[in-house]
Amino acid sequence: MSQFDAPTTAIADIAGDYALDTSHSRLGFVARHAMVTKVRGQFGAFEGTANIDTATPANSKVDLTIDVTSVETGNADRDGHLKSGDFFDIETYPSIRFVSTDVTRNGDDWTITGDLTIKDVTKSVAIDFEQTGSAIDPFGNTRVGFEGETTVNRKDFGLVWNAALETGGVLVSEKVKLEFDISAIKSA
């Protein structure tokens, strides 16, 4: 199994204002299907900003808006079902929002706690992130990278549709893992 190249650390202090580089970031999710396999998906359209305060991490802020109409799982029928009233109901709730309420740091490990709003339900969610590097790209942009994940219960957000299996269990798991691969560019 091959390994990725080692990340770079071009910046000693990553404090500052950043915008998500959506073309080099991924907001994904994983759910178990029929209790035997994992189905992966992602959102193709989103925007977000962050203020990173390395001296006082609690002063850091993150604001993220996801266009739910951009959900993609590699299957058009499944994507259509996710957009319907059975799940996201994009006609009524076209976006998902996350706004941080607290940030903590332990070395390269960060925990961002915030209000996640899906449909008309807002719940506090903590997301653990690992800082994966920093770089000055060929265009002169200062970049930072983070990878993170958390697990939520989709029913907590009103995503309750399911179907029972004859063999026991359900078609779609209640627990869904959210995955974040983030590249952010420092504002000038």
N, C-alpha and C positions, 0 to 999 in steps of 0.2 A: 504494500500500500504506500503510495507516494505522500509526501508531506508538502505543505505549502512552503514557499520561501519565507524566511524569517521576516517579521514586520520591522519597519524602520521607526526610529525615534529621532525625528529631526528637530523637535521643539521641546525644550526643557519644561516650559510652563504653557499649558494649552488654554489658559484663561482667555475668555473673550466671547464675542457673539458669533454664532454660526448659523448657516442655513443648510438643511439637508440637501445633499446632492442626489436627487431622486434617480438619476440615470446610473448611479453606482451604489444604490442602496436597495435593500429588499425587505419588505414587510410581509412575512409569511405566516402560515398556520398549518397545523397538522391535526387531523381528527382520525379516529379509528372507524373503519367502515366494516359493517357486518361482524365486528369483534374479531376480525382475523387479519386485517391489513391496515396500513396507514394511507390516507389520502392527503396529499399536500396541495396547498393553494397559496395564492399571494394576491396582493392588491397592487395594481400597476400604476395607480395615480394617487399621489399624496404630496403634502407639503408640510414643512415643519421648521421650527427655529429652536435654537438653544442658546442660553447664556451659561457658560461654564465658569464658575468661580472656584478655582483650585484652593485658594486660601481659606474660604468659608463655603464649603460645598452646599450647605443648607440654603445659601443665597442663589444657587444655580436654578435655572428655569428651563423647562421644555414645554413646547406647545406643538401638537401634531394634529393634522386633519387628514383623514383618509376618505377618498372618493369611493364609496361602496360599489358604485356601478362598475368599477374597474376590477372586481373580483374575478379571478381566473384560476381554474383547477385543471385545465387541459381537457375538459369535457364540456361542450356547449350546453347539453341538457342539464348537467349538474349545476353549471354556472347560472343558468336560467332559474333553476329551483332555488338556489341560494339567494337570488335577487328578488324572489317572489315573497308574498305575504307569509309563507310558511317559515321563512328565515329573516332576512334583512329588511324586507319590505321597502325597497329602494324608492318607490313612488312617494312614500311618506317620510322616510328617513334616509336621505341620500349620502350621509356622511357619518363617520365615526370620529370621535374627538378624544384626545388625551391631553390633559393639562397637569403638569407636575404640582405637587403640594409639598414635597420634601425630597431632598437629595442627600445621600451620605456617601462617603468614600473611604476605602481602605486600600491604599496603594493604587493599583491599576483596576481595582474592583469598585464599581459604583452601584448603588441601589437607588433607583428613581421610583418614588411613590407618587401616585397621582390619581386623578379622577378620570376614569374611562367611561365614556358615554357611547352606548350602542343602542340604537332605536331611541326610546325615551327613558332609558335606565342608566343611572350613573352609579358606579361602584368604585371604591378605592382599590387600586391594584399596585403591587410592588413588582418592579422588573429589575432583575440583576443583570448588570452589564460588565463586560471586561473591556478595558481600553486595549485596542489591538494595534495601535501605532499612530504615528504622525509623520507627515511628509510635506515637503514643498514640491508640488507637481511641476511638470515642464512648462506650464503656463503661468507659474508664479503664485498659484493658489496654495494657501496653507490648509492642509487637510488633517482631520483626525478620524480615527475609526473606532467603532464600538460594536461588539456582538453581545446580544442578550436574549433572554427568553423568560417566559413565565407561563403558567397554566391557569386557565380560567374555566369555570363551569358555564357553558353557553346558556343554560336555563336561567341563570342569574340575570341575564340580559334580555330575557324574553324570546330567546331562540329555542323554542320548545318542541318543534315538530320532530316526530320520530315514528318508527314502525317496529313493532315487535317481531322477533325472529321465532320460527317454530321450534328451533333448537335452544331457545333461551337467549337472553340478551336483546340488544336493540341494533337497528341498522346504523345509527350514527352515535358515536360516543358523546356523553355529556361533557367530558373534559376535553378541552382543545388547547394545544400548546401554541403560543404565539412566539414567533421568531423574528428577531431584528438584526439585520446586518446593515450597519449604518456607516456612511461616509458623509462627513459634514465639512463644508468649506467656510473658513473664517471670513467674516465680513470685513471689508476694507475700512 
